[in-house]
Amino acid sequence: MVEDGVDVAHHAERRKRQRFVARRWGSTCFWVSIDGHRLPLNDLSLEGFGVPASAPPAAPRSFPFVLHLDGIPDQIRGEAMTVNFLAAPEGGQLGCRFTSFEEGGDLRLHDWLTVHVIATASVRISEQEAAAIVAGPSLV
């Protein structure tokens, strides 16, 4: 299907892993820097992320990114690609898929998300259980 000149079916986001809300205790905790702008993430998974956006990009594009986690001086760098845009009355969301990571960034991301699951769980959860949730399929 083609919408506004973009092959939506080819570029549709297809994350198979669990997405995690990028907030902890009511505040954004995961951020991304793109083109020198630090933006709050809406959600994050091992496959990609969603970021607020007012309009879709003119065409799918690849770009370098830097992920940040509040309270952690470490960063995760790599390349991502825009894959979809979801319009909503309260503001849109741009879906992006990771295409590569620098220097073990994929392993750091897994660790960050595992800690995030443990910190936000409403029941006690072990590190092994949290890691399995992060690496496993979407539960929703």
C-alpha positions as CSV (number, residue, x, y, z in Angstrom):
1,M,0.0,0.0,0.0
2,V,1.3,3.5,-0.9
3,E,0.4,6.5,1.2
4,D,1.7,10.0,0.3
5,G,4.3,8.4,-2.0
6,V,5.7,6.1,0.7
7,D,5.4,2.3,0.5
8,V,3.8,1.8,3.9
9,A,3.6,-2.0,3.7
10,H,7.4,-2.2,3.0
11,H,8.3,0.3,5.8
12,A,5.8,-0.6,8.4
13,E,7.2,-1.2,11.9
14,R,7.1,-4.9,12.8
15,R,8.7,-5.2,16.2
16,K,8.3,-8.7,17.5
17,R,9.9,-8.1,20.9
18,Q,8.2,-6.5,23.9
19,R,8.0,-2.7,23.9
20,F,8.5,-0.9,27.2
21,V,7.0,2.5,28.1
22,A,10.0,4.9,28.4
23,R,8.7,6.3,31.7
24,R,9.5,5.4,35.3
25,W,7.5,6.7,38.2
26,G,5.7,9.2,35.9
27,S,8.7,10.7,34.3
28,T,10.5,10.0,31.0
29,C,13.7,8.0,31.7
30,F,14.8,7.1,28.2
31,W,15.9,9.8,25.7
32,V,17.3,9.8,22.2
33,S,19.5,12.4,20.5
34,I,18.9,12.8,16.8
35,D,20.5,15.5,14.7
36,G,21.6,17.4,17.9
37,H,18.1,17.3,19.4
38,R,17.4,15.4,22.6
39,L,13.9,13.9,22.5
40,P,11.9,11.9,25.0
41,L,11.1,8.3,23.9
42,N,7.5,7.0,24.1
43,D,8.6,3.4,24.0
44,L,11.7,1.3,23.6
45,S,12.5,-2.3,22.7
46,L,15.5,-4.3,21.5
47,E,14.3,-3.7,18.0
48,G,13.5,0.0,18.0
49,F,11.8,3.0,19.6
50,G,8.9,5.4,19.2
51,V,9.5,9.1,19.5
52,P,7.0,12.0,19.5
53,A,6.7,13.7,16.1
54,S,4.4,16.3,14.7
55,A,4.5,15.0,11.1
56,P,5.9,12.0,9.2
57,P,9.3,12.4,7.4
58,A,9.0,13.1,3.7
59,A,10.6,9.6,3.1
60,P,12.1,6.8,5.2
61,R,15.6,7.7,6.2
62,S,18.5,6.3,8.2
63,F,20.2,8.4,10.9
64,P,22.7,8.1,13.7
65,F,21.2,8.1,17.2
66,V,22.4,8.3,20.8
67,L,20.3,6.7,23.5
68,H,20.4,8.1,27.1
69,L,19.0,6.7,30.4
70,D,18.5,9.1,33.2
71,G,21.0,8.7,36.0
72,I,23.4,6.7,33.8
73,P,26.4,8.4,32.2
74,D,26.8,5.7,29.6
75,Q,25.3,6.1,26.1
76,I,24.3,3.8,23.4
77,R,25.1,4.8,19.8
78,G,24.2,3.4,16.5
79,E,22.1,3.8,13.3
80,A,18.3,3.6,13.0
81,M,15.8,3.9,10.2
82,T,12.3,5.6,10.3
83,V,9.7,2.9,9.6
84,N,6.2,4.4,10.3
85,F,4.2,7.4,11.6
86,L,1.1,7.2,13.7
87,A,-1.0,10.3,13.8
88,A,-3.1,11.0,16.9
89,P,-5.0,14.0,18.2
90,E,-2.6,14.5,21.1
91,G,0.4,14.3,18.8
92,G,2.0,11.8,16.5
93,Q,4.6,9.1,17.0
94,L,7.5,8.2,14.7
95,G,8.5,4.6,14.8
96,C,12.2,3.8,14.3
97,R,14.0,0.5,13.9
98,F,17.6,-0.1,14.9
99,T,19.9,-1.1,12.0
100,S,23.2,-1.2,13.9
101,F,24.9,-0.5,17.2
102,E,28.4,0.7,18.1
103,E,30.6,-1.2,20.6
104,G,28.2,-3.6,22.3
105,G,25.3,-1.2,22.4
106,D,22.9,-4.0,21.8
107,L,24.1,-5.7,25.0
108,R,23.9,-2.5,27.0
109,L,20.4,-1.9,25.7
110,H,19.4,-5.3,26.9
111,D,20.9,-4.5,30.3
112,W,19.1,-1.1,30.5
113,L,15.8,-2.7,29.7
114,T,16.3,-5.5,32.2
115,V,16.9,-3.0,35.0
116,H,13.9,-1.0,33.8
117,V,11.6,-4.1,34.0
118,I,12.8,-4.9,37.5
119,A,12.4,-1.2,38.6
120,T,8.9,-0.8,37.2
121,A,7.5,-4.3,38.0
122,S,4.4,-4.2,40.3
123,V,5.5,-7.6,41.7
124,R,8.9,-8.9,42.8
125,I,10.8,-10.2,39.7
126,S,14.2,-11.8,39.4
127,E,16.9,-10.5,37.0
128,Q,16.6,-13.8,35.0
129,E,12.8,-13.3,34.6
130,A,13.3,-9.6,33.6
131,A,15.9,-10.6,31.0
132,A,13.6,-13.2,29.6
133,I,10.8,-10.7,29.3
134,V,13.2,-8.2,27.5
135,A,14.5,-10.8,25.1
136,G,11.2,-12.6,24.5
137,P,8.2,-12.0,22.2
138,S,5.7,-9.2,22.7
139,L,3.3,-10.0,25.5
140,V,0.6,-7.7,24.2
